[in-house]
Amino acid sequence: MAYLQDKAVVVTGAGRGLGRAYAHLASREGASVVVNDIDADVAEAVTEEIVRDGGKAVTAVADVSDWAGAESIIDRCVAEFGAIHGLVNNAGLFSMADGWELDQAHVDELVGTNVIGVMACGTFALRRMVPQGFGSIVNITSGAHFGIPHMSVYGATKGAVASLTYTWSMEAGSSGVRVNAVSPLARTRMGESTAEFYRRHNLGTIDSSGSPDPEVNAPAVVFLLSDAASAINGQIVRIEGQHLAVVAHPAVREPVLPGQWTVAAIDEAFRDTLGRYTVPVGVAPLLRAEYLSGASAFWDGRADEEARK
């Protein structure tokens, strides 16, 4: 049986790239799909493709950052298909700037779509899913929230998505609703924007042509939507080509030192102990290697080293 047989799934930002790939695979795995995008033409084109291929799909044109628009997307799914079983919070915007170059329009736009949009769609989906006792939300985050220069706002929005994932999974888990996230890597307009930024600022050349097609990332999303992932909750899955991993949750690093923490005592603690346990921030040194060779910029091998001990 198909993984999403008889399920109704909403995919936001499904008119292009990753969202389009998620919507198509969800349909092929048996789901009825609500194709959302702010661009009516591209959304309708994806819906027509799915229907032409024998699937069930309807279009919901709305801005996810508008709460009424977000509610209308979820309501469309219930009205058309009788329930909502899954939500893929994919709609997002991307841009790059150094921290001292930010302006209000830049920040408001990214936060509006990438954070408020996820909150709004997730809120209305949870209001349906929790009372019915089933459902799966898959949020789309990014390795940029680990820290990549020139992506402070984008990375911050995706860090917010990760935090929402952790908390919603705990709040809704006892009701039978699961909330997970996927951190994808694909050849999309985001990669093109990154390469253009590097060229424009004389930072070198990035060639994203070696990155995977969007379709490579879709199986992880479909799996998390499916009943096969019934034991998976509150996790972030990293998928990039042939690399598949689970992202470690934030945690307080050992050693944890007891004491009375004056400024001088903290100074001594870092000189004598804690300073040896600080870790490099961000993934910038490996970013170019990831684009050029497909090697993961987000895995440092330490987990494997710990497992061997």
N, C-alpha and C positions, 0 to 999 in steps of 0.2 A: 504494500500500500504506500502511496505517496506520503511524504513526511507531514504535509499540511492539508491532508484531505479533509474537506468539509469545514475548513477554518476560514474566517474572515479577517483580513489583515489590512491595516493602513500603512502606507509608506509615504512619508513626507519628503518633499524635494525629489520626487521620483521622475521628473521630466528628463533628466540627463544623468550621465556618469554612474556613480555608485548607486544612487537611488533607483535609476532605471534598471540596473542589473538586479537589485534586490527584488523589485516588483516582478520582473520577468521570471526569476527562478521561483519565487513564492507561488506564482501562478502555475508553473510547470509541476510544482510539487503539490498541487491540488487546491490552493487557496483561492478564494474570491478576493480581489484586491481593489482597494480604494487608492487611486493614483492621485496624489496631491502635488501641486506645484503652484507657485505664484504666477507662472507663465502658462496661460491657458493653452496656447498652441502646442507646446512641447508635452504638456500633460495629456492632452487629448490624443496626441500622436502615439504615446506609449499605451494608452487605453486601447486604441484601435489595433495596435500591434498584438496586444494580449488577446483580444477578442478574435482577431484574425487567425491566431494560432490555436484557437479552440478554448481559451480560458474565459473566465468571468472577471470583468473589471468595470469600474465606473470612475469618472473624474471628479475631483473635488478641488476647485480652484479657490485658494484662500491663502492669506498671509499668516503663517503660523505665529508670528509675533503679536498678532491681534487676538485677544482672548475670545472674542466672538467668532472670529475666523477659525481658530483652533477648535472651538466647540462644534462649529458646523462640519468640520472634517470628520470628527468622531461620530456625530449624529448621522452623517450620511452613510457611514458604514452600517450602523444599526438599522437605519431605515431601509437600506437596500438589501442587506444580507441577514438581518434578524438578530445579530449579536456582533461583538468585536472580540476576537480571540487574540489578536496581535497588533502591536504598534511598533513600527521602525521609525525612530526619531532621527531622521537623516538630514532634513533640511538644514543648510548651513551656509555661511558666507566666509570668505577668506580674504585677508589682505595682510600686508607686511609694512612695518614701520619701526624705527628705533623708538625707544621709550621717550626721548625728548622731542619726538616729532608728532606725537599723538595729538589729535584734536577731538572735539566733542562728537562731531559727525561720524568720524571713524569708529570711535568707541561705541557710540549709541547704536550704530548699524549692526556691528558684530554681536554686541550683547543682546540686542533685540531679537535677532534671529536665532543665534546659537545657544542662548541661555533662556530667555523669556519664551521663545518658541518651544523649546524642549519642556520647560515647566508647564506651559499652557496645554500643549497636546497631552503630556503625561498626566496632568491633573484630570482632564476630562475623560481620558481613557481609564484611569484608576477609579474614577467615580462609577464607571460602568462595570469594570472588572472585579473590584473588591466585593460588591454585593452579590455578583453572580458566582463568585468562588473560583474563577479560573481566568487565565490570561497571561500573556508574556509581552513585556516591553523590552525592546533592544534599542538602547541609545548608541549613537555613533560618536565616539570620542576621538582622540588623536594622541599620538606620541608627543606632539608639540607641548602637551601640558607637563612633560618632563623638563622642558626648557630648551628652546631653540632661539638663538638670537634673531631679532627682527620680527619675531612672532609673539610678542608679549601678550597682546590683547587676544589674538586667536588662541594661543595656548591657555590663557586664563579662562576663556569661555569653555574650552574643552576640559579643563580641570574642574570647572563647575559641573559639567555633565558627569564626570567621574564621581564627584561627591553626591550628586543627585542619585546616581545609580546605587551607590553603597547604602544610602539612607532609605530610599524607596524600597529596596529589596528587604530591608529589615522591617519596615513599617507594614508592607503588604504581604510578606512571606507567609504569615500564619493563615492568610485568607485563601491561599492557593495561587496567588499571583506572583510571578517571577519577574525580576528586573535585572538585566545584564547589559553589557556594553561590548561593542566591537571597536577596536582600533585598526582601521584598514590602511592599506597602502595600494595605490593604483595610479595609473596614468590618466590624469584628469586635468581640468583647467587649473586646479590648484598647483600642480607640478609646473605647468606652463607659467603661472604667475611667479612662482619661486625662481624659475630660471631667468625670467625677465628682470626681476628685482636684482638678482646677482649681476646680470649684465649691466644694468643701469647704474649700479653703485660700484662697478669695477671690483667685484668680489670673486671673480673667477667664473668658470663655466660649469653649469649643472645640466646634464642631459638626462631627462626623465624618461627617455624612450625605452630604457631597459626595465622600467617599472611594470608590474603586472597589469593586465587589463582589469577593468572594474569587475568583470564577471568572476574573476578568481576569488574575490572577497565574499561573494554572495552565499556560498555554502555555509559559512560560519554563522551568518545572520539567520538563515533558514533553520539551521540546526537549533539555535537558541530559541527560536519561535516555536519549535516543535515539542511534542510530548516526550521525545527521546531525551530532551534536556531537562526533564522534570526535576532532577536532583541538582541542577546548576542554578545558583541564585547569587546575585551580588558580585559577579565576576566580570573582569574585562579580558576579552580574548583579543590577542594580537595576531593578525593574519597578514602575511606578505609573501606572495608567491608560494614557495615550498616551505616557508617557515610558519609554524603555528605554535603559539605560546599563550600562557596565562600571565597577566601583569600582576606583579606583587602589590598588595595593598600598602598604603602608607602605614608606617609603624614607628614607634620610638626605638631608636637603635641602642643596643647594649654597648658598653656598660652604663647602667643607671646609678649615679653616685649619690649616696646620702650625705647630708651635711647642712650647715648653716651658710646660706649663699650670699655672702657679702661680695662686693665687686672684686676684692682682692682674692677671695676664695675661688671665685669663678675663673679669674685670671690664672690661678695656680692649677685648677682642674684642667683647663685647656692646654696649658704648657706640659703638664705631667701625664695626663691620661686621655682626655676627650679629643685632643688635637690629632691623635693617631687614628681616630675612628671617623673623622669627617670624610665625606666622599665628594668627588668632583661633581659639579653641577652641570646639567644639560647634556646634550648629545651632539653639539656642534662639530666636534672634530671628526665625527663619523658620518655626518649628514651626506657629504659628497660621495663617500664610499657606498652609502646605501643606494643613492640614485644611480650611480654608475655600474655597480656590480650586483645589486640586489641583496647585499649583505645587510643584516639588521643593524641599525644604529642604536637599538634600544636594549640589546641584550649584551651583558658584559661577561657572561660565563661564570659569575660567582655562585649562582644557584647550583650549577653543575659541580662546581668545586666543593661546595658545602655537602652535596649529596654523596660525594666520594669519601668524605671523612668518616 
